[in-house]
Amino acid sequence: MLGSFIYTIAQSSDYLKERTFKKSYIYTKWITNLEFKEYSFTTIPSVSFYEKLLIVVSTNGQIYFVNKKNGAIVNKIKLPYNLSCGVAIDSPNNQMYTCSQTGEIISISLNKPHQILWVRDINAEVIIKPTVSSKLVHVKTQDGTVYSLSILDGEIVWSFNKNVPKLSLTGGSPLLLSSPYLFYPTDSGKVAILSVENGKLLFEYSLANKNNSSDLENISDIDYDIAIYNDQLIAMTFHDQIASFSLTKGAKVWSSSIDSWSSSFLLNNAIIAVADSGSVYSISLSDGLVLWKSNLPLHTSISQVVANNQVVILSDPIGKMHVYETSSGIYLDSFILHSKQYTIKKFNIFIDPVDSSNLFLYSLNGRLIRIILDYKK
């Protein structure tokens, strides 16, 4: 370990009287330097979890396999491509898939020595990591096309295109698999339901609102994760629209509108959304009602939000993290991670899907950090 982190805790006595958690312990477990500086949040915004490993990708083709428990680099490989997305894990078939900046989809063995199994050139930019079904790997391109490739050899089985509007944002929401359906969030404010088997369009849900006065106000990209909740489809547009649609009847169940948000995160039963105005919302997935609303400290902007059943964690551009209680929205802590040598700024944050007390930070300068979040009632 490169040295213990120091953290500062900002707490209000009023919050301490009301909050569920009476004690909090936040400390670093390990820091690993991945020794690259060309990482770009706009092209590879993900760390992938695989069994006891973290799999981290750099734009120059380096892929690191890191022990989740102690931070040791177990293995690393160098692909002959510059990469544009993270990796999608296909455990049943012992493969993982990533994308090159020149339009290739690459299959790599999860077994050592992690050899390339196949490469398929689709001649289109992909910046969102693929989605995997039992026999196919699905990719969404920046020009609005979904390609489904055979996991055996990368052969294109089917494709589906939705033209991208002239005024659109770079990015987009990943595909969502709920077999036998593939949900495709588009840049025109619609979610297309496709057959996984053949790519046939089965139905479309629309969140688009084209009644505003300017083209900028009419941008309706779905740039946040979509979700299935019970028999409802939950989707959010770029500006301020959240809506739920019945998967059985096709009708809108509820919709909600708040100030334009900068970040959001989907929990099992709620959406955590951060508005540009500095307000944090928890919105129920069942009926769209606001469960709680809390205000950030003055002049704070948020670059990312993650959450689990205990806490909501927001990071700001200067490297400070703000912690809220998930159930109530009460502001618990704020902390800045730094050591004698450096301060950690400009990072992406990830909560371990298996153990939600593990928080992983991936910084712009290639440092991978494991933080322990221990909140006691």
Phi and psi in degrees as a GROMACS rama.xvg file:
@    title "Ramachandran Plot"
@    xaxis  label "Phi"
@    yaxis  label "Psi"
@TYPE xy
-79.5379  -2.32314  LEU-2
134.456  148.655  GLY-3
-72.1829  144.022  SER-4
-81.033  147.853  PHE-5
-102.426  139.975  ILE-6
-131.039  147.078  TYR-7
-108.014  139.971  THR-8
-115.86  124.761  ILE-9
-108.27  115.7  ALA-10
-132.712  143.799  GLN-11
-100.269  138.126  SER-12
-63.1066  -30.6648  SER-13
-64.4615  -42.0648  ASP-14
-66.8872  -37.7726  TYR-15
-61.8546  -29.9577  LEU-16
-71.7722  -30.931  LYS-17
-101.32  -26.781  GLU-18
-73.9236  154.651  ARG-19
-72.3802  -41.8961  THR-20
-84.7008  121.329  PHE-21
-89.258  -27.233  LYS-22
-133.392  147.466  LYS-23
-136.698  139.547  SER-24
-128.663  119.47  TYR-25
-126.576  117.999  ILE-26
-151.531  156.689  TYR-27
-83.3355  142.211  THR-28
-97.9852  -42.104  LYS-29
-160.837  161.419  TRP-30
-131.803  131.663  ILE-31
-125.441  131.4  THR-32
-94.8454  116.392  ASN-33
-87.7953  -0.756012  LEU-34
60.024  42.6257  GLU-35
-144.805  153.364  PHE-36
-128.083  6.54451  LYS-37
-95.2183  6.53094  GLU-38
-58.2595  138.916  TYR-39
-128.602  124.796  SER-40
-66.8981  -22.523  PHE-41
-78.7384  -16.7376  THR-42
-113.247  -33.3054  THR-43
-134.949  80.8767  ILE-44
-94.0156  37.0438  PRO-45
-146.735  148.869  SER-46
-114.398  132.805  VAL-47
-103.519  144.005  SER-48
-104.727  130.519  PHE-49
-142.262  108.363  TYR-50
51.4415  -115.98  GLU-51
-97.6764  14.4176  LYS-52
-118.688  154.64  LEU-53
-106.715  135.087  LEU-54
-114.441  118.252  ILE-55
-119.82  134.951  VAL-56
-115.159  139.839  VAL-57
-111.825  159.207  SER-58
-67.178  -21.849  THR-59
-86.2119  8.79115  ASN-60
98.6659  -1.60442  GLY-61
-75.5445  134.679  GLN-62
-124.633  124.044  ILE-63
-106.285  139.37  TYR-64
-112.214  111.557  PHE-65
-117.447  132.116  VAL-66
-64.9873  122.404  ASN-67
-66.4088  -31.1514  LYS-68
-75.9135  -45.4053  LYS-69
-119.625  -2.78281  ASN-70
81.6257  4.48726  GLY-71
-70.7983  138.637  ALA-72
-78.3831  108.541  ILE-73
-76.8759  -38.3792  VAL-74
-162.589  159.884  ASN-75
-150.031  147.162  LYS-76
-130.161  158.532  ILE-77
-122.654  113.627  LYS-78
-83.9568  152.663  LEU-79
-83.8809  37.4771  PRO-80
-141.642  150.649  TYR-81
-85.8281  133.96  ASN-82
-103.673  154.191  LEU-83
-125.795  -1.80882  SER-84
-148.661  167.195  CYS-85
-75.2056  -169.84  GLY-86
-106.255  143.336  VAL-87
-102.859  131.662  ALA-88
-93.3889  133.277  ILE-89
-123.311  79.9441  ASP-90
-61.4403  -44.7346  SER-91
-57.7856  -30.3525  PRO-92
-106.745  8.76732  ASN-93
53.5314  41.4985  ASN-94
-131.361  160.885  GLN-95
-136.683  156.419  MET-96
-130.13  140.017  TYR-97
-142.278  -177.798  THR-98
-132.438  143.422  CYS-99
-96.1153  162.681  SER-100
-72.887  -10.6078  GLN-101
-107.197  13.1832  THR-102
96.7447  14.9198  GLY-103
-95.0144  141.219  GLU-104
-100.655  130.488  ILE-105
-121.466  129.445  ILE-106
-103.596  131.767  SER-107
-129.362  139.322  ILE-108
-69.1228  137.554  SER-109
-77.9461  -13.3803  LEU-110
-88.4868  144.84  ASN-111
-63.6016  141.724  LYS-112
-91.759  26.273  PRO-113
59.4882  55.3365  HIS-114
-77.6002  153.275  GLN-115
-70.3395  128.311  ILE-116
-93.2967  -41.6214  LEU-117
-160.831  160.559  TRP-118
-134.656  132.98  VAL-119
-126.967  121.682  ARG-120
-87.8143  114.414  ASP-121
-103.382  -0.947492  ILE-122
56.6222  43.027  ASN-123
-154.015  147.812  ALA-124
-75.5638  133.22  GLU-125
-128.918  123.83  VAL-126
-120.135  -2.11262  ILE-127
-108.338  132.245  ILE-128
-62.5759  150.3  LYS-129
-63.6714  166.091  PRO-130
-116.993  137.135  THR-131
-115.433  130.904  VAL-132
-110.748  -170.808  SER-133
-65.1349  -35.4576  SER-134
-121.802  -8.01328  LYS-135
-130.786  152.801  LEU-136
-114.989  128.281  VAL-137
-110.54  132.52  HIS-138
-127.659  146.837  VAL-139
-115.566  121.774  LYS-140
-92.5496  166.292  THR-141
-72.0499  -15.9882  GLN-142
-93.3713  8.707  ASP-143
93.1638  13.1626  GLY-144
-103.972  138.261  THR-145
-103.302  125.174  VAL-146
-110.867  136.376  TYR-147
-116.387  120.429  SER-148
-113.191  147.571  LEU-149
-67.3664  134.033  SER-150
-70.3024  -15.1525  ILE-151
-76.4148  -44.2322  LEU-152
-141.879  2.51729  ASP-153
80.9493  5.07152  GLY-154
-61.9464  137.34  GLU-155
-73.5481  118.014  ILE-156
-88.0477  -43.4819  VAL-157
-158.13  163.167  TRP-158
-141.131  155.805  SER-159
-144.162  134.314  PHE-160
-120.216  136.737  ASN-161
-126.748  113.714  LYS-162
-58.7793  137.891  ASN-163
-84.2257  132.917  VAL-164
-59.2691  155.385  PRO-165
-60.8601  -38.5439  LYS-166
-104.393  103.042  LEU-167
-145.825  166.339  SER-168
-99.7356  149.125  LEU-169
-78.2897  128.371  THR-170
136.584  -124.575  GLY-171
115.416  168.503  GLY-172
-93.9551  144.37  SER-173
-69.8549  158.915  PRO-174
-65.5357  152.948  LEU-175
-124.148  125.443  LEU-176
-98.6602  126.466  LEU-177
-140.94  82.6661  SER-178
-52.0251  135.019  SER-179
-93.4298  25.1927  PRO-180
-116.209  148.023  TYR-181
-118.39  119.995  LEU-182
-94.5209  124.282  PHE-183
-115.76  101.538  TYR-184
-77.7594  124.231  PRO-185
-102.003  170.772  THR-186
-86.4503  5.57438  ASP-187
-108.117  14.5637  SER-188
82.0255  20.0811  GLY-189
-122.903  155.09  LYS-190
-115.547  116.689  VAL-191
-93.4829  135.491  ALA-192
-101.64  118.46  ILE-193
-113.555  151.893  LEU-194
-73.4799  127.738  SER-195
-61.1423  -36.5305  VAL-196
-68.4243  -43.4525  GLU-197
-132.724  -0.374186  ASN-198
78.1315  9.3661  GLY-199
-66.8295  135.474  LYS-200
-73.6516  119.202  LEU-201
-99.566  -34.9588  LEU-202
-166.994  160.032  PHE-203
-134.865  138.971  GLU-204
-112.229  139.784  TYR-205
-118.907  128.22  SER-206
-108.65  -3.50257  LEU-207
-63.0496  140.034  ALA-208
-130.131  102.479  ASN-209
-102.765  28.1236  LYS-210
-99.3002  7.4558  ASN-211
-83.0959  167.412  ASN-212
-80.4751  -25.0729  SER-213
-121.853  158.475  SER-214
-62.0006  -37.7077  ASP-215
-62.7006  -40.6324  LEU-216
-70.04  -21.124  GLU-217
-89.4839  -0.369205  ASN-218
-59.4622  125.877  ILE-219
-128.297  26.2933  SER-220
-53.4628  138.344  ASP-221
-93.1384  96.9924  ILE-222
-108.763  13.8251  ASP-223
-124.11  158.832  TYR-224
-56.9365  140.01  ASP-225
-98.0198  163.928  ILE-226
-149.498  156.972  ALA-227
-106.028  124.92  ILE-228
-126.572  113.72  TYR-229
53.1391  -118.251  ASN-230
-107.454  27.2688  ASP-231
-116.451  146.16  GLN-232
-99.305  127.211  LEU-233
-110.216  127.589  ILE-234
-143.429  154.048  ALA-235
-134.515  137.195  MET-236
-95.6898  171.471  THR-237
-58.8142  -41.6876  PHE-238
-80.9177  -78.2479  HIS-239
-155.58  16.9084  ASP-240
-104.821  125.189  GLN-241
-118.611  135.235  ILE-242
-144.221  152.949  ALA-243
-121.375  134.371  SER-244
-123.041  142.332  PHE-245
-74.4629  128.111  SER-246
-76.9068  -19.7179  LEU-247
-91.8905  -34.9608  THR-248
-105.81  -19.0001  LYS-249
81.7908  -5.55167  GLY-250
-88.7453  156.027  ALA-251
-71.1443  130.119  LYS-252
-88.3548  -46.5877  VAL-253
-158.214  161.563  TRP-254
-142.497  154.601  SER-255
-143.161  147.222  SER-256
-135.352  127.48  SER-257
-129.573  178.205  ILE-258
-55.1553  152.1  ASP-259
-50.894  130.698  SER-260
-102.776  156.853  TRP-261
-100.268  -25.1116  SER-262
-152.232  157.332  SER-263
-153.968  161.272  SER-264
-149.137  135.817  PHE-265
-97.113  124.471  LEU-266
-100.012  -175.676  LEU-267
-64.4745  -32.9664  ASN-268
-133.067  7.58935  ASN-269
-154.41  158.6  ALA-270
-106.801  129.509  ILE-271
-97.5101  117.369  ILE-272
-124.869  137.062  ALA-273
-110.19  118.799  VAL-274
-83.8444  155.415  ALA-275
-60.3011  -24.4648  ASP-276
-73.3704  -10.6941  SER-277
101.321  5.48438  GLY-278
-92.7695  144.621  SER-279
-111.431  128.338  VAL-280
-117.267  144.121  TYR-281
-114.346  119.72  SER-282
-117.161  127.344  ILE-283
-66.3171  134.347  SER-284
-76.1408  -20.3804  LEU-285
-77.0352  -35.7036  SER-286
-138.623  -0.607864  ASP-287
78.3828  4.73034  GLY-288
-77.0883  148.054  LEU-289
-76.4298  117.337  VAL-290
-76.9227  -39.7801  LEU-291
-160.578  158.484  TRP-292
-135.352  134.938  LYS-293
-137.131  150.508  SER-294
-102.99  136.838  ASN-295
-72.0564  160.5  LEU-296
-54.7337  151.213  PRO-297
-54.6157  138.585  LEU-298
64.4683  27.0176  HIS-299
-101.366  126.953  THR-300
-110.036  151.074  SER-301
-116.07  133.835  ILE-302
-101.702  -21.025  SER-303
-160.254  152.532  GLN-304
-137.145  135.855  VAL-305
-133.127  161.554  VAL-306
-156.994  158.366  ALA-307
-137.099  -167.816  ASN-308
-70.9524  -12.9247  ASN-309
-101.552  -48.6808  GLN-310
-134.967  152.173  VAL-311
-108.352  130.68  VAL-312
-121.238  124.743  ILE-313
-115.259  136.37  LEU-314
-111.698  143.025  SER-315
-112.021  169.402  ASP-316
-63.9917  -17.397  PRO-317
-94.4885  5.7603  ILE-318
92.4848  10.9628  GLY-319
-93.9954  141.229  LYS-320
-116.546  140.085  MET-321
-116.762  135.033  HIS-322
-119.369  128.705  VAL-323
-120.464  153.085  TYR-324
-77.4705  127.566  GLU-325
-62.6763  -40.6793  THR-326
-74.1078  -28.9238  SER-327
-120.41  -20.6709  SER-328
81.1575  7.96798  GLY-329
-70.0399  134.947  ILE-330
-74.7128  118.702  TYR-331
-94.5982  -60.8918  LEU-332
-142.974  164.303  ASP-333
-137.538  146.132  SER-334
-151.841  150.592  PHE-335
-119.197  129.381  ILE-336
-92.0362  126.223  LEU-337
-157.696  159.638  HIS-338
-127.283  -172.977  SER-339
-68.4195  -26.7376  LYS-340
-91.1131  -30.4129  GLN-341
-162.12  163.124  TYR-342
-110.666  137.876  THR-343
-83.0814  114.352  ILE-344
-129.44  162.917  LYS-345
54.9207  77.9229  LYS-346
-137.188  158.587  PHE-347
-100.941  147.151  ASN-348
-121.602  144.088  ILE-349
-139.705  134.688  PHE-350
-97.18  133.437  ILE-351
-59.6957  123.014  ASP-352
-68.2507  -18.2334  PRO-353
-92.3287  -43.3528  VAL-354
-127.803  101.827  ASP-355
-73.2632  -1.99587  SER-356
-82.3351  -8.43933  SER-357
-94.1907  122.382  ASN-358
-115.746  128.988  LEU-359
-113.605  133.448  PHE-360
-113.66  135.172  LEU-361
-121.623  108.009  TYR-362
-90.6363  162.172  SER-363
-62.1262  -27.7562  LEU-364
-93.0074  16.2514  ASN-365
89.8624  12.4641  GLY-366
-92.1677  133.113  ARG-367
-110.832  125.691  LEU-368
-129.941  136.397  ILE-369
-105.73  123.823  ARG-370
-113.329  137.187  ILE-371
-97.4663  126.598  ILE-372
-108.576  114.402  LEU-373
-127.523  101.51  ASP-374
-108.706  126.8  TYR-375
-111.15  136.911  LYS-376
